[in-house]
Amino acid sequence: MKHLAALNKYLLRYKWHLILGMLFVSISNVFAVIPPVIIRNVIDRVNANITNYRLFADTSLSVDFEDYIFTLVLQSGLILLGLAIARGLFMFFMRQTIIVMSRHVEYDLKNDIYQHYQALNTQFYKTRNTGDLMNRISEDVSRVRMYIGPAIMYTTNLVVLTIMCLWNMVRVSPLLTFYVILPLPFLALSIYLVNRVIFRKSEKIQSQLSDMTTIAQESYSGIRVIKSFVQEKAMMGFFNDKSEEYKKSAINLSLTEAVFFPSMNLFIGLSILSTVLIGGYYAIQGTISAGNIAEFILYITMLMFPMMAIGWVASIVQRAGASQKRINEFMDAQPDIVSKEGAIRETPKGNISFEGVGFVYQHTGIKALDNFTLEIKAGEKVAVIGKTGSGKSTLVHLLLRMYDASQGNIHIDRQSIKDYHLQTLRTSIAYAPQEALLFSDTVYNNIRFGRADATDAEVKEAARLADFEKDIAMLKDGYETVIGERGVMLSGGQKQRLVLARALVKNSPILLMDESLSAVDTQTEQNILTNLKPYIENKTVIVITHRIFTGWDFDKIIVLENGQIAEQGTHEELMQLNKRYARLYRHQTEMNATA
């Protein structure tokens, strides 16, 4: 399986676990193949002495023969017990190395996938479902672990045990061994044919499972919408349809896998039958002994479980191959936006310039910006106003390098934005988005997420600046209140202020506010703007909004329309121009007066 070759680096990382595991497999099988030899000797020697015992049944020598036979059987039994204990001990060591290795690989693989997920571009997530991403890091990795652990362990056990058994069988009778193993190539052929079918069906099943996970994840996240529109029954029907498809595919795969076990029982049964019939004939001819027949039957029986495990292992390998293929699809996807070698790690002061910037979203083909040019000096306050879809938020995403411009250049402190190390660039920009994405954690930890080394005083100061202190005081546990998934316990305005506090605690030289006050009332907005005046005094601030902030004096106001600058200037200049901005300002003023 070429897809499973990606796991070789993990096997090399834990090579000593693997080597020791294989060594323990070999040692445990040495103790497994010795008992048939002992049993053969016991049967042959008892059989010979039984004949002598019957000859001297009426003499005093019969007691000696009885004692000899009893001692022989007792000693052999104790040796067999010791071999069984020794084998069990090394089987324990075998599992403690190979299975433990598989858990280490599972841990590393999940971490590598998660780390790779975080490195991938925003564009990647535009075309991927969250449920599918989660399924690949959980269900697919679990199937791969089964290959790394049980599949390798049982395969090694099968190979070593088969070699040892066949070697001992050939030493007794090469011809009888040939007849006994004659059905096994047909078994291998049936496994090969069925495996090809299993691989195709396994890949389909994993894809269907991802669809189910996606539906479930979206339903849980949007449960309030589902309930408000009374769509529980419809969503349940939709999930049932997908679940029914998955069930049919899983049953179909189970039917295919079920071919293995009857096939193996048939071929193993033919091997035992050959041993009894042909071995019995050879015993009558005097070529082998009765003990040899018993020895052969024990070897065949010993090989029965490993042979039966071939089907199970083959199924694991096929499923793991299908899962690893799905994992490789994402692991092979490389981020387009990365830090170049020798990237700048010095924090910029905040001079920003857009030079003929254009941007087109690849997944939709929408042109968000067209020849956008703007100069912002360090410490300036700039408002970007425009209707929905005018390209306002795209400016923010380009500054954060969530995307790279399709044309033109963006400079910070006269250096191309691409010359900065990504961590330095994003650390120097505090971003307060409109979408309040919060974590199911405490209020304190959600604010401190903005800067891990923030002190208690800095966290509380950020909350005060965002006019969120009084709301926190009303919560049951204050800063230690767990706000639930995506901040479900908070109102829309509270979520936005918490997100704003998270950005403010970074204390970065550049502050981006993207519709970050759209859900708060007018009075709260004024409180926040008043609190932020001294905070932003020496910072470069870009405010993305669809309404005008009357509490701040902006150095520049940009009116965007269809990705281009329609108007630009100060408040007074734009009011004298008496176009879009002036109309918006008068409309907003009238609305506030009416309210």
N, C-alpha and C positions, 0 to 999 in steps of 0.2 A: 504494500500500500504506500504509494509515493507521498500521500498527504501526511502520513504518520512520521515521515522522515524529519519533520519539523520538531519532533520530540527528542531527537538524538542528543541535542545540547543538554537537555535535562538528565538524560541517562548518563551522559559523561560527567555531569555535575555530581551525581550520586553513584558514581561507578563502583565505589567500594561497597555500598549497600547491595548493588546488583551482583558484584563478584562474590561477596560473602553469601548472598542468598543462593546463588547457583551452586556454590560449594556445599552449602547445607543441604540443598536438594540432592546433590550427588551422594553425600554421606548418608542421608536418610534412606535413599534407595539401595545403598549397599546393604544396610540392615534389612531391607525389604526382600532382596533376592536370595539371601542366605537361608531363610526358613524352608523354602521348597527343597533345597539340597538336604537339609537336616531331616525333613519329613521323608524324603526318598530313602535315605539311609536307614531311618527307623523302620519304615515299612519293609524294606528288603531284609534287614537283619532280623526283625521280628518274624517275618514270613519264613526265613530259613530256620530260626530256632523253634518255631511252632511245629515244624516238621520233626525236628529232633525230640521236642517235648512229647509228641504223640508216640514216638518210637520207644521212649523210656517212661511212658505214663505210669507203669506199674512198678517202677524202681525208685530208689532213693534219689537218683539223679534228676527226677522230675522237679523236686523242690529247688534244686540249683538253677534249673532252667527258668522256673517261675521267678526266682529272685533276680536273675539276670535280665529277664524281659521287663520286670517291674522297674529295676534300676535304670535300664536303658530308656524306657519311656519317661520316667521321672526326670532324669538328667536332661533329656531332650526337651521336655516341657519347660524346665527352668531356663534352659538356654533360649528357647523361643520367647519366653516371658521377658528375659533380659533384652533380647533383640527388639521386641515390641516397644519396651520402655525407651531404649536408645533411639529408635526410629521416631517415636513421638516427641522426644526431646529435641531432635534436630529438625523435625517438622515445625516445632514451635519457633526455633531460631530462624527457620526459613521464612515463616510468616512475619516475624519481627524485623526482618531485613527488607524483603521485597515489598510487602504490603505497607510497611512504614515508609519505604522509599516512594511508593505511589502517592501517599498522603503529602509528602514533601513536594513532589512534583505538582500535585493538585494545587497546593498553596502557592507555589511559585508561578504556575500558569495563570491562576486567577489574578494574582498581583500584576503580572506582566500585561494581561489583557486590560485590566482596569487602568493601569498606567498608560497603556497605548490609547485607550478610549479618551483619556484626558488630553493626550497630545494631538488628537485629530482635530481638524478644523471645524468651525461652525457649519460650513457647507456640508460636511459629512452627515451631521445630525439633521439637516433639513430633509434628507431623503431616507432616513432610517427610523424605524419604530422602536420606542423604548422597550417594549415587550420582547422584541427580537434581540436587542442588545443584552437584555437581562438573561434571556434563555441561553444565549451562547456562552455567557460567563458562568452559568450555573449548570443547566442540564447537559449541555455539550461537554463541558469540562468533566462532569461526573462520568460520562460515558468514556471519555479519554482515560480517566483514572483507572477504570476497570481494565483497560488494555495494559496500562503501565504496571498494574498490580496483579490481579488474578490471572489475566491472560498470559502474561510472561511467566508467571509462576507455574501455572498448569502446563504450559507448552514446554518449559524446561523440564518439568517433572516427566512429561510424556516422552520426550526425546531420550533423557537419561535412562528412565526405566525400561523403555523399549530396547535400547541398545544392550543394556545389562541382561534383560530377559532373553533376547534373541541370541546373545553370546552363549549363555548357559544352555539354551535349547540346542544350538548348533553343535556344541560340544558333545551332547548326548546322541543326537541323530540329525544330521543335516537334511536328510530326505523327509523325515517326519516334520521337521521345522518348515520345510518348503510347503508341504500340504496344509499345514496349520495356518500359515500366513497368506496362503493363496487368495482368500476372500478380501484381504485388506486393501489391495489396489483398487478394487471396485468401490470400497468404502471411500477412499480418497477421491475418486472421480465424482461420486455423488456429492461429496462435500464441496468440491470445486464448483460444480454446476449450480448448487443451491446458493452458495455464497454470492455469486454474481447477482442473483435475484434479490438476496437480502440487502446488499449494498444499495441498490436502487430504491428499494422500499424504505430503508432506514433513512435515507436522505429526504425522501418525501415526508416521512413521519416527523422528522425534526423541524421541517419547514412548517408543517401544520401545527406543531406544538408552539412554535414561535407566534403564529397567528392567534392561537388561543390565549397565550400570555399577553399579547398586545391588547386584545379585546378586554381581558380581565383588568389589566392595568389602567386602561382608559376609562373603564366603567367605574373602578374604585376612585380614580382621581375626579371624575365628573359625576359622582353620585348625586350631588345636590341638583345638578342640571337635569339628570335623569328623573329624579323624584318630582322636581317642579313641573316637568312636562309630562309626567305620568307615563313614562316610557319603560317602566320596569319589565313589563311583559314582552315588549318588542325587543329589548336588549337581551332578555333571557332566551327568546326564540333565536336571536342571532347567534348567541353563544352556543345554544343547543345544536344549531346547524353545523357550526365549526367542530363542536365536540363529537357530533355524529360522524363527521368525515374522519376525524382522528381515530375514533373507535373502530370504524370499518378498516382503516389502513392498518391499525395495530393488530386487529384480529387476523387480517389477511397475512401480516408478517408472522404472526404466531402459527398460523397454519403451515406456512412455508418452513418455519423452524422445526415444526413437529415432524417433518420428514426425516430429520436427523436421527431421532431416537429409535423409531422402529427399524430404520436401516441398520443402525449399529447393533441393535439386539439381534437382527437377522444374521449379520456377518459374524458377530461374536459367537452366536449359536452354531453357525456352520463350522467355525474353528474348533469349538469344543467337540462337536460331533465327529469331525475329522480326527481329532486326538483319540477319542474313544475307539472308533472303528479301525483306523489304520494302526494306531498304537497297540490296540489289542492284537491285531494280526501279527505285528512285529514281535510282540511279547510271546505269542504262541510259537513263533519261529525261533525264539531265543535271542533275537537281535538286541532287544531292550528288556528291562525288568518291569514288574508291576509297579515298583516305586517310581520308575521313569514316567509312566502314564500319569500317576498322581502328580508328579512334579510338573509335567506339561500342563495339566489341567489347572494347577495353581498359578502357573505363569500366565496362562490365558485369562484366568479369572482376575489376576492382578492387573493385567493390561485392560480389563474391561472398563473400569472407571475412567482411566486416562483416555481410552479410545472414545468412550461416550462423551467425554469432556471436549473432544475435538469439535463437535457440533456447537457446543455452548461457547467455546473459545472462538471458533470461527465467527459466530454471531456477534460476539463482543468486538472482535477485530473489525468486522464490517461496519458495525454501528460506530465504533470509534473512528474509523476512517471517514465515514460520512460526517461525523461531528467535527473532526479535525479539519476537514475541508471547509466547513462553515466558519470555523475559527480562523483558519488561514486567510479566508477572504477579507476579514477585517484586519488581521495582523499584517497582511501584505499591503494594506492601504496606508500610504505614507502621507503625513501632513505636508501641505504645500507651504504653510507659514511656519518657519523655524528660525531660530537665531543663527546668524552666520558666524563663522569662526572669527574670533577676535572682536566680537560685537561690543559696543559701548556699554559700560556698566555704571557710568556716572549719571546721577540724577539730573535731568534737564531743569532749566529755570522756568520754561513755559512759553517761549516764543514759538508760535505755530503758524505755518503757512501752507495753504493749499494752492497748487499750481496746475491749472488746467485739468483738474481731477474728474475722471468719468468712471462710472461703475455700473456693471450689468450683473444682475443675479443669474447665475448659471442655471439653476433649477427651474426658473420661470422665464428667463429671457427679458425680464423687465429692466429698463434702463432707469436707475434711481438717481444718478447724478450725471450732468453733462457739462463739461468744461467749467467746472466750479473752481473759482479762484478767490482766495481770501487771505489776508494777512492779519494775524492777531499777535500783538506784543505781550510780553510777559506782564502779568498783573492786570490785563484788560478784562473787562466784563462784556461778553457778547451774547446777544439773544438771537436765536434762530427761530423764526416764526413761519408757519406755513400750514396748508391744509394736509389732511391725511394722505399719505402717498407722495408727498412732495420731495422726499429724500432726506428729511431732518435726521431720523434715527440712523440712516446710513452713514452720515458724517461721524457719529459716535463710534459705530462699529469699525470704521476705517481707522480712526484715531487709536483705537484699542488693538488694531490689527487682528480683529476677528475675521476680516477679509482684507485682501490687498486690492488696491485700486486697479481697474482695468486699463486706465490710461492716466497720464499725469503723475505728479509726485506730491508727497506730503513730507514736510520738513519740520523738525522740532529743534530749536536752537541751531539752525542752519545745517543740521545733519539729517540725512534721509531717515525716515522712520524705520526703514529696513535695516539701518546700521545699528540700531539699539538692540540690546538683548531683550527678549520678550518679557522676562521677569522684571527687568529694570523699567521698561516702558509701562507695563501694566501696574507696577507698584507706584509709579509716579503719577498715575491718573486715578482719581477717585470717581467712581461711576455709580450714580443713583438712577436706576432704570424705572420706567413706568410699571413694568411687570414686577410685582413684589414676590419674588421667589425666596421663600424662607424655609428653614429647616425645622424638623420636629425636635426642637431642643429648647433650652431656656432663652428668655429674652436677652440675658447677659451674653450668652454664647453666640447668639445670632448677631449682636452688635460687634462683639469681639472677633467675629469671623473676618471683619474688615482688616484687622491687624492682630495677629496672634500674641504679640508682646505688649498690647495695650494694657495700661494699668486700670485699676478700678476707677480712679479719678477721671481718666480719659474717657472711659466707657460712659460714665455718668454725665460728663460734659457733652459728649456727642448726643446723648439722649436729650439733654437740655436744649441744645442748639436746634434739634429737630422738633422741639415743643412736644416731646413724648414723655417727659418726666411725670406729669400729673396722671397720665394714663397708666403708667407703670405702677404708681402708688396705689391705684384702684384695683390692680390685679391681686389675686389671692396671695401669691407668694412673691410678689414684687418682681425683682430682676430674675429670680429663680423659677418663675412660672414657665412651664412647658407649654408652648403655643400650638402644638399639634402639627400634623403634616401640612406643609405649605402655609403655616400660620392660620389654620382654620378657626382658631379661637378668637382671632382679632378681626376688627372691621376693616374695610378697604382703606380708609384713611390711616388707621393705626399701622397697617402693614406698610404703607408707603413711607410713613415717618420712621418706622423701624429700619427700613431699607436705606433711607436717607442717613440715619444715624450710623449705620454700618459703613457708609461711604465716608462720612465726616470723620470717623475715628481714625481713618488712614492718614489724615493730615497731609495729603499729597499736594504738590505745587499746582496741579491741574485738577479742576473739579468739573465734571460733566453731569448735568442734571437733565435727564430726558423725560419730560412730562412727569417729573417726580412729585408734583404737588397737585396732580389732576383730580385726586380723590378726596382732597381736604377742603373744608369750607373756607370762606373768604377770611374770616377772623383768624383762623389757625394759620392760613397762608401768610397773613400779615405778620403774625407773631414769629413765624419761621424766618421770613425775610429780614425782620428787624434783628433777630438773634444772629443771623449769618453775616450781617454787615461787617462787624469787626473781624470775623473769622476769615472772610474772603478778601480782606484788604490788600494782601500781597500775593494773591493767587490768581492764576488765569482761570476764568470761569466761562463755560459755554452752557447756556440754558436753552434747551430745546422745548418749545412750547407752542400750543395752538392759541393761547391767550396771552395778553400783555401783562407783565409784572409792573405794577405801578409803584412798588416800594423801592425799586433800585434804579439808579441812573446808569444805563448801559453806555459803554464807549462806542459800541457798534450795535446796530440792529439790522439783521438780515431777513429779508422776506424771500422765501423760497417758493418757486412754482415750477413744477415739472422738472425738478432736478437742476434748475438754474436760478441765479440770483435775479429776482425781479426788481427788488429795491434794496438800497443799502445806505445807512447813515445813522445819525443820532436821532433821538426822539423828535427834537425840534425840527431837524432837517426833513424828516419824513412827514411830519405834520404839515410843513410848508409845501411839500411835494403834492400833498392832498390826493393820494392814490389809495392803494390797497391797505397800507398800514393805517393811514388816517381814517379810512372807513371802518376798519376793524376796531380802532381805538374808540371812535365815537359810538359805535354799536355797543362795545363792552361797557363804556361809561353810562350809556342810557340804561342798559340792563341792570347795572349795579344800583343806579338811582331808583329804578322801579322796584328792585328787590328791597 
